[in-house]
């Protein structure tokens, strides 16, 4: 009697389980810090400049009230004309210089954080315009008070000769700073061509010009 044994083949099924590979994207700490500093500086500038302007207007209002209580003796017609219109020129200089401080300081900080200035001349010009606008706002604000105050207006610094020297020095600062910026990015300022220059609208804003309606991507 022959016994036949049927081999039983055990089939082992293996199922391949695909485990998703977790990818961890590590943020660049330098880029994160630069972005944080850039946004923080923009917020600080947007807050500080209006506060300074409001403080100047408050002090100016006090000076006008004090000058009204204790008016200066004006003998000539030119003195009356200067007393009436000269403070308006100083107020315009202070407020426009504060606007220039906001734009130039923002540019200088962005250049320091991101190092994306088009050339060294542009960075130098932006720094010089920041210094010039700060100088103008401080000195013009001081001259506003010296001109309005009945006692301070007798100081030698408030004389016409001293003011003429101040006007010439301030004008020279503005001309040098503007010429450096204009020379470094002449196509952007004169021909309304941004090219590869970063912060095109802000640079044109330094000259009181609107950004071009269409950015032409051509090399400077």
C-alpha beads as a LAMMPS data file, in Angstrom:
LAMMPS data file: protein, C-alpha beads

220 atoms
219 bonds

1 atom types
1 bond types

-500.0 500.0 xlo xhi
-500.0 500.0 ylo yhi
-500.0 500.0 zlo zhi

Masses

1 110.0

Atoms # bond

1 1 1 0.000 0.000 0.000
2 1 1 1.616 3.088 -1.186
3 1 1 0.722 6.265 0.473
4 1 1 1.081 9.321 -1.695
5 1 1 1.780 12.497 0.145
6 1 1 0.695 15.675 -1.538
7 1 1 3.129 18.450 -0.767
8 1 1 1.461 21.499 0.535
9 1 1 3.155 24.630 -0.703
10 1 1 2.692 27.422 1.701
11 1 1 2.487 30.622 -0.236
12 1 1 3.671 33.541 1.741
13 1 1 2.378 36.860 0.530
14 1 1 4.314 39.856 1.490
15 1 1 2.678 43.184 1.131
16 1 1 4.998 46.089 0.659
17 1 1 3.913 48.994 2.778
18 1 1 5.125 52.290 1.454
19 1 1 5.935 54.595 4.303
20 1 1 5.918 58.244 3.292
21 1 1 9.255 59.823 3.834
22 1 1 8.994 62.860 6.011
23 1 1 10.833 65.793 4.619
24 1 1 11.876 68.389 7.064
25 1 1 12.488 71.808 5.552
26 1 1 14.742 73.722 7.845
27 1 1 14.285 77.443 7.614
28 1 1 17.379 79.487 6.999
29 1 1 17.992 81.370 10.261
30 1 1 19.863 84.150 8.481
31 1 1 17.022 84.734 6.004
32 1 1 14.431 84.620 8.784
33 1 1 16.375 87.122 10.859
34 1 1 16.832 89.413 7.856
35 1 1 13.123 89.284 7.034
36 1 1 12.235 90.006 10.657
37 1 1 14.605 92.971 10.858
38 1 1 13.334 94.329 7.551
39 1 1 9.670 94.208 8.546
40 1 1 10.387 95.525 12.040
41 1 1 12.379 98.481 10.738
42 1 1 9.588 99.334 8.291
43 1 1 7.036 99.332 11.107
44 1 1 9.249 101.464 13.342
45 1 1 9.833 104.033 10.611
46 1 1 6.111 104.189 9.861
47 1 1 5.414 104.899 13.546
48 1 1 8.320 107.153 14.537
49 1 1 8.225 109.656 11.656
50 1 1 4.549 110.677 12.159
51 1 1 5.167 110.988 15.907
52 1 1 8.102 113.339 15.288
53 1 1 5.994 115.370 12.859
54 1 1 3.193 115.686 15.415
55 1 1 5.654 116.735 18.122
56 1 1 7.049 119.407 15.817
57 1 1 3.576 120.741 15.057
58 1 1 2.728 120.858 18.769
59 1 1 5.888 122.843 19.559
60 1 1 5.178 125.067 16.565
61 1 1 1.678 125.790 17.850
62 1 1 3.132 126.768 21.225
63 1 1 5.654 129.066 19.532
64 1 1 2.901 130.774 17.541
65 1 1 0.819 131.317 20.674
66 1 1 3.810 132.686 22.577
67 1 1 4.706 135.002 19.702
68 1 1 1.114 136.237 19.648
69 1 1 1.236 137.130 23.337
70 1 1 4.624 138.830 23.094
71 1 1 4.920 140.157 19.528
72 1 1 8.181 141.486 18.185
73 1 1 8.561 145.121 17.223
74 1 1 8.721 145.225 13.435
75 1 1 9.543 148.563 11.870
76 1 1 9.979 147.703 8.206
77 1 1 7.517 146.255 5.751
78 1 1 10.000 143.523 4.848
79 1 1 10.145 142.481 8.489
80 1 1 6.386 142.058 8.601
81 1 1 6.472 140.077 5.360
82 1 1 9.234 137.790 6.631
83 1 1 7.486 137.275 9.950
84 1 1 4.378 136.167 8.083
85 1 1 5.760 133.929 5.337
86 1 1 9.206 132.708 6.437
87 1 1 7.825 130.185 8.972
88 1 1 5.811 128.593 6.160
89 1 1 9.042 127.866 4.288
90 1 1 10.610 126.345 7.395
91 1 1 7.536 124.196 8.028
92 1 1 7.669 122.930 4.455
93 1 1 11.366 122.092 4.820
94 1 1 10.814 120.187 8.058
95 1 1 7.862 118.122 6.841
96 1 1 9.400 117.333 3.451
97 1 1 12.695 116.407 5.130
98 1 1 10.879 114.045 7.484
99 1 1 9.350 112.343 4.451
100 1 1 12.820 112.057 2.942
101 1 1 14.136 110.617 6.212
102 1 1 11.488 107.905 6.097
103 1 1 12.340 106.841 2.538
104 1 1 16.122 107.141 2.758
105 1 1 16.372 105.422 6.152
106 1 1 14.213 102.563 4.856
107 1 1 16.491 102.192 1.834
108 1 1 19.663 102.305 3.923
109 1 1 18.335 99.660 6.313
110 1 1 17.250 97.380 3.462
111 1 1 20.673 97.709 1.873
112 1 1 22.324 96.867 5.189
113 1 1 20.101 93.833 5.783
114 1 1 19.850 92.389 2.257
115 1 1 23.013 93.746 0.572
116 1 1 21.064 94.223 -2.675
117 1 1 22.131 97.761 -3.536
118 1 1 22.899 98.175 -7.253
119 1 1 26.334 99.695 -6.632
120 1 1 28.420 101.381 -3.963
121 1 1 27.543 104.841 -5.258
122 1 1 23.827 104.221 -4.707
123 1 1 24.388 103.103 -1.129
124 1 1 26.631 106.107 -0.455
125 1 1 24.095 108.480 -1.995
126 1 1 21.263 107.036 0.091
127 1 1 23.312 107.475 3.255
128 1 1 24.201 111.042 2.331
129 1 1 20.549 111.862 1.625
130 1 1 19.621 110.381 5.000
131 1 1 22.186 112.616 6.700
132 1 1 21.080 115.653 4.689
133 1 1 17.384 115.167 5.403
134 1 1 18.114 114.689 9.110
135 1 1 20.292 117.804 9.119
136 1 1 17.597 119.804 7.318
137 1 1 14.749 118.722 9.579
138 1 1 16.690 119.455 12.770
139 1 1 18.115 122.807 11.711
140 1 1 14.947 124.015 9.972
141 1 1 12.932 123.063 13.050
142 1 1 15.345 125.001 15.250
143 1 1 15.220 128.008 12.929
144 1 1 11.427 127.958 13.065
145 1 1 11.527 128.451 16.828
146 1 1 14.346 130.993 16.620
147 1 1 12.416 132.998 14.068
148 1 1 9.101 133.018 15.935
149 1 1 10.289 133.444 19.512
150 1 1 10.598 137.165 20.368
151 1 1 13.686 136.691 22.559
152 1 1 15.453 133.889 20.681
153 1 1 15.173 135.781 17.389
154 1 1 17.785 138.231 18.708
155 1 1 20.426 135.491 18.879
156 1 1 23.270 135.874 16.324
157 1 1 22.445 132.446 14.877
158 1 1 19.061 133.816 13.799
159 1 1 20.546 136.720 11.862
160 1 1 20.110 136.901 8.105
161 1 1 23.795 136.227 7.430
162 1 1 23.782 133.037 9.504
163 1 1 20.617 131.853 7.798
164 1 1 22.145 132.536 4.376
165 1 1 25.160 130.380 5.268
166 1 1 22.822 127.645 6.497
167 1 1 20.811 127.763 3.267
168 1 1 23.968 127.459 1.158
169 1 1 25.405 124.544 3.171
170 1 1 22.072 122.702 3.179
171 1 1 21.608 123.260 -0.548
172 1 1 25.126 121.922 -1.162
173 1 1 24.386 118.746 0.810
174 1 1 21.216 118.122 -1.193
175 1 1 22.911 118.732 -4.535
176 1 1 25.800 116.361 -3.775
177 1 1 23.536 113.592 -2.456
178 1 1 21.068 113.850 -5.327
179 1 1 23.843 113.915 -7.934
180 1 1 25.428 110.751 -6.515
181 1 1 22.121 108.871 -6.620
182 1 1 21.255 110.224 -10.056
183 1 1 24.631 109.187 -11.453
184 1 1 24.487 105.690 -9.969
185 1 1 21.008 104.871 -11.359
186 1 1 20.575 107.451 -14.088
187 1 1 18.327 105.264 -16.258
188 1 1 15.935 104.750 -13.362
189 1 1 15.645 108.424 -12.457
190 1 1 15.766 110.071 -15.879
191 1 1 14.435 107.472 -18.306
192 1 1 11.962 105.672 -15.992
193 1 1 13.696 102.338 -16.563
194 1 1 14.011 100.134 -13.494
195 1 1 16.061 97.330 -14.981
196 1 1 17.335 94.979 -12.295
197 1 1 17.452 97.638 -9.576
198 1 1 15.646 96.691 -6.385
199 1 1 13.294 99.156 -4.678
200 1 1 12.683 101.105 -7.876
201 1 1 9.676 103.042 -6.583
202 1 1 11.429 103.967 -3.337
203 1 1 14.496 105.299 -5.146
204 1 1 12.352 107.428 -7.441
205 1 1 10.490 108.614 -4.360
206 1 1 13.716 110.177 -3.095
207 1 1 13.409 112.619 -5.991
208 1 1 9.687 113.144 -5.517
209 1 1 8.899 111.176 -8.671
210 1 1 6.230 108.561 -9.197
211 1 1 7.284 105.010 -10.095
212 1 1 7.135 104.131 -13.793
213 1 1 3.893 102.639 -15.003
214 1 1 5.745 99.724 -16.558
215 1 1 9.008 98.251 -15.325
216 1 1 11.271 97.572 -18.286
217 1 1 13.703 94.778 -17.520
218 1 1 16.778 95.965 -19.323
219 1 1 20.281 96.233 -17.891
220 1 1 21.478 99.621 -16.799

Bonds

1 1 1 2
2 1 2 3
3 1 3 4
4 1 4 5
5 1 5 6
6 1 6 7
7 1 7 8
8 1 8 9
9 1 9 10
10 1 10 11
11 1 11 12
12 1 12 13
13 1 13 14
14 1 14 15
15 1 15 16
16 1 16 17
17 1 17 18
18 1 18 19
19 1 19 20
20 1 20 21
21 1 21 22
22 1 22 23
23 1 23 24
24 1 24 25
25 1 25 26
26 1 26 27
27 1 27 28
28 1 28 29
29 1 29 30
30 1 30 31
31 1 31 32
32 1 32 33
33 1 33 34
34 1 34 35
35 1 35 36
36 1 36 37
37 1 37 38
38 1 38 39
39 1 39 40
40 1 40 41
41 1 41 42
42 1 42 43
43 1 43 44
44 1 44 45
45 1 45 46
46 1 46 47
47 1 47 48
48 1 48 49
49 1 49 50
50 1 50 51
51 1 51 52
52 1 52 53
53 1 53 54
54 1 54 55
55 1 55 56
56 1 56 57
57 1 57 58
58 1 58 59
59 1 59 60
60 1 60 61
61 1 61 62
62 1 62 63
63 1 63 64
64 1 64 65
65 1 65 66
66 1 66 67
67 1 67 68
68 1 68 69
69 1 69 70
70 1 70 71
71 1 71 72
72 1 72 73
73 1 73 74
74 1 74 75
75 1 75 76
76 1 76 77
77 1 77 78
78 1 78 79
79 1 79 80
80 1 80 81
81 1 81 82
82 1 82 83
83 1 83 84
84 1 84 85
85 1 85 86
86 1 86 87
87 1 87 88
88 1 88 89
89 1 89 90
90 1 90 91
91 1 91 92
92 1 92 93
93 1 93 94
94 1 94 95
95 1 95 96
96 1 96 97
97 1 97 98
98 1 98 99
99 1 99 100
100 1 100 101
101 1 101 102
102 1 102 103
103 1 103 104
104 1 104 105
105 1 105 106
106 1 106 107
107 1 107 108
108 1 108 109
109 1 109 110
110 1 110 111
111 1 111 112
112 1 112 113
113 1 113 114
114 1 114 115
115 1 115 116
116 1 116 117
117 1 117 118
118 1 118 119
119 1 119 120
120 1 120 121
121 1 121 122
122 1 122 123
123 1 123 124
124 1 124 125
125 1 125 126
126 1 126 127
127 1 127 128
128 1 128 129
129 1 129 130
130 1 130 131
131 1 131 132
132 1 132 133
133 1 133 134
134 1 134 135
135 1 135 136
136 1 136 137
137 1 137 138
138 1 138 139
139 1 139 140
140 1 140 141
141 1 141 142
142 1 142 143
143 1 143 144
144 1 144 145
145 1 145 146
146 1 146 147
147 1 147 148
148 1 148 149
149 1 149 150
150 1 150 151
151 1 151 152
152 1 152 153
153 1 153 154
154 1 154 155
155 1 155 156
156 1 156 157
157 1 157 158
158 1 158 159
159 1 159 160
160 1 160 161
161 1 161 162
162 1 162 163
163 1 163 164
164 1 164 165
165 1 165 166
166 1 166 167
167 1 167 168
168 1 168 169
169 1 169 170
170 1 170 171
171 1 171 172
172 1 172 173
173 1 173 174
174 1 174 175
175 1 175 176
176 1 176 177
177 1 177 178
178 1 178 179
179 1 179 180
180 1 180 181
181 1 181 182
182 1 182 183
183 1 183 184
184 1 184 185
185 1 185 186
186 1 186 187
187 1 187 188
188 1 188 189
189 1 189 190
190 1 190 191
191 1 191 192
192 1 192 193
193 1 193 194
194 1 194 195
195 1 195 196
196 1 196 197
197 1 197 198
198 1 198 199
199 1 199 200
200 1 200 201
201 1 201 202
202 1 202 203
203 1 203 204
204 1 204 205
205 1 205 206
206 1 206 207
207 1 207 208
208 1 208 209
209 1 209 210
210 1 210 211
211 1 211 212
212 1 212 213
213 1 213 214
214 1 214 215
215 1 215 216
216 1 216 217
217 1 217 218
218 1 218 219
219 1 219 220
